[in-house]
Amino acid sequence: MLTREEVLSHIDNAFPKLKKSIGLNQTQAAQIIGVSSPTLERWREQGVGPEYSKNQNGKKSRLIYPKIAIAEYIVSTLVKTA
């Protein structure tokens, strides 16, 4: 089974532009997980998917998915086959 650190390393290698980022937007997070942005939004509404934070700045709010939360989500959803 992959560890969280191994998944983080894979994310950094596959998406070098995001290597220095610790928090990703919805589109970036969805791309890493391999789902569409609307799917990730639907999961959030249903209370499933990776953890995120919601930063409110006046009328606008911004969702941030920490890379560590994405890696933990990926590890937690791995299914071991025979």
C-alpha positions as a LaTeX table, in Angstrom:
\begin{tabular}{lrrr}
\hline
Residue & $x$ (\AA) & $y$ (\AA) & $z$ (\AA) \\
\hline
Met1 & 0.00 & 0.00 & 0.00 \\
Leu2 & 1.13 & 3.52 & $-0.72$ \\
Thr3 & 1.84 & 5.88 & 2.13 \\
Arg4 & 0.73 & 9.49 & 2.36 \\
Glu5 & 4.32 & 10.62 & 1.73 \\
Glu6 & 4.59 & 8.46 & $-1.39$ \\
Val7 & 1.34 & 9.90 & $-2.75$ \\
Leu8 & 2.58 & 13.44 & $-2.05$ \\
Ser9 & 5.77 & 12.63 & $-3.92$ \\
His10 & 3.75 & 11.29 & $-6.88$ \\
Ile11 & 1.61 & 14.45 & $-6.88$ \\
Asp12 & 4.71 & 16.66 & $-6.90$ \\
Asn13 & 6.30 & 14.64 & $-9.71$ \\
Ala14 & 3.15 & 14.56 & $-11.83$ \\
Phe15 & 2.29 & 18.24 & $-11.26$ \\
Pro16 & 5.64 & 20.06 & $-10.90$ \\
Lys17 & 3.99 & 23.50 & $-11.06$ \\
Leu18 & 2.12 & 22.65 & $-7.84$ \\
Lys19 & 5.20 & 21.35 & $-6.01$ \\
Lys20 & 5.57 & 24.46 & $-3.83$ \\
Ser21 & 1.84 & 24.75 & $-3.15$ \\
Ile22 & 0.41 & 23.37 & 0.06 \\
Gly23 & $-3.19$ & 24.23 & $-0.80$ \\
Leu24 & $-4.94$ & 23.62 & $-4.09$ \\
Asn25 & $-8.11$ & 25.01 & $-5.59$ \\
Gln26 & $-11.06$ & 22.81 & $-6.54$ \\
Thr27 & $-9.99$ & 22.37 & $-10.16$ \\
Gln28 & $-6.45$ & 21.36 & $-9.22$ \\
Ala29 & $-7.65$ & 18.97 & $-6.51$ \\
Ala30 & $-10.15$ & 17.34 & $-8.85$ \\
Gln31 & $-7.46$ & 16.85 & $-11.50$ \\
Ile32 & $-5.15$ & 15.14 & $-9.02$ \\
Ile33 & $-7.89$ & 12.84 & $-7.72$ \\
Gly34 & $-9.04$ & 12.09 & $-11.25$ \\
Val35 & $-12.60$ & 13.40 & $-11.12$ \\
Ser36 & $-14.32$ & 16.43 & $-12.59$ \\
Ser37 & $-14.62$ & 19.67 & $-10.66$ \\
Pro38 & $-18.44$ & 19.30 & $-10.47$ \\
Thr39 & $-17.99$ & 15.81 & $-9.00$ \\
Leu40 & $-15.69$ & 17.16 & $-6.31$ \\
Glu41 & $-18.24$ & 19.89 & $-5.58$ \\
Arg42 & $-21.03$ & 17.31 & $-5.32$ \\
Trp43 & $-18.92$ & 15.19 & $-2.98$ \\
Arg44 & $-18.34$ & 18.24 & $-0.79$ \\
Glu45 & $-22.08$ & 18.88 & $-0.61$ \\
Gln46 & $-22.61$ & 15.22 & 0.34 \\
Gly47 & $-19.90$ & 15.35 & 3.01 \\
Val48 & $-17.51$ & 12.99 & 1.26 \\
Gly49 & $-14.16$ & 13.47 & $-0.45$ \\
Pro50 & $-10.99$ & 15.10 & 0.84 \\
Glu51 & $-11.00$ & 17.63 & 3.66 \\
Tyr52 & $-10.91$ & 21.30 & 2.69 \\
Ser53 & $-10.90$ & 24.70 & 4.29 \\
Lys54 & $-13.14$ & 27.60 & 3.41 \\
Asn55 & $-11.53$ & 31.01 & 3.60 \\
Gln56 & $-14.03$ & 33.83 & 3.58 \\
Asn57 & $-12.92$ & 37.23 & 2.41 \\
Gly58 & $-15.84$ & 39.60 & 2.34 \\
Lys59 & $-18.60$ & 38.37 & 0.03 \\
Lys60 & $-16.37$ & 35.84 & $-1.70$ \\
Ser61 & $-15.18$ & 32.62 & $-0.19$ \\
Arg62 & $-12.38$ & 30.43 & $-1.42$ \\
Leu63 & $-12.02$ & 26.70 & $-0.98$ \\
Ile64 & $-8.59$ & 25.31 & $-0.35$ \\
Tyr65 & $-7.75$ & 21.61 & $-0.45$ \\
Pro66 & $-4.51$ & 20.96 & 1.42 \\
Lys67 & $-2.24$ & 18.63 & $-0.57$ \\
Ile68 & $-1.82$ & 16.51 & 2.55 \\
Ala69 & $-5.62$ & 16.04 & 2.76 \\
Ile70 & $-5.74$ & 14.99 & $-0.89$ \\
Ala71 & $-2.94$ & 12.46 & $-0.29$ \\
Glu72 & $-4.69$ & 11.11 & 2.81 \\
Tyr73 & $-7.95$ & 10.80 & 0.88 \\
Ile74 & $-6.23$ & 8.89 & $-1.93$ \\
Val75 & $-4.55$ & 6.52 & 0.54 \\
Ser76 & $-7.82$ & 5.98 & 2.43 \\
Thr77 & $-9.71$ & 5.02 & $-0.73$ \\
Leu78 & $-7.17$ & 2.54 & $-2.11$ \\
Val79 & $-8.58$ & $-0.92$ & $-2.55$ \\
Lys80 & $-6.18$ & $-3.83$ & $-2.27$ \\
Thr81 & $-6.70$ & $-6.50$ & $-4.88$ \\
Ala82 & $-5.63$ & $-10.10$ & $-4.69$ \\
\hline
\end{tabular}
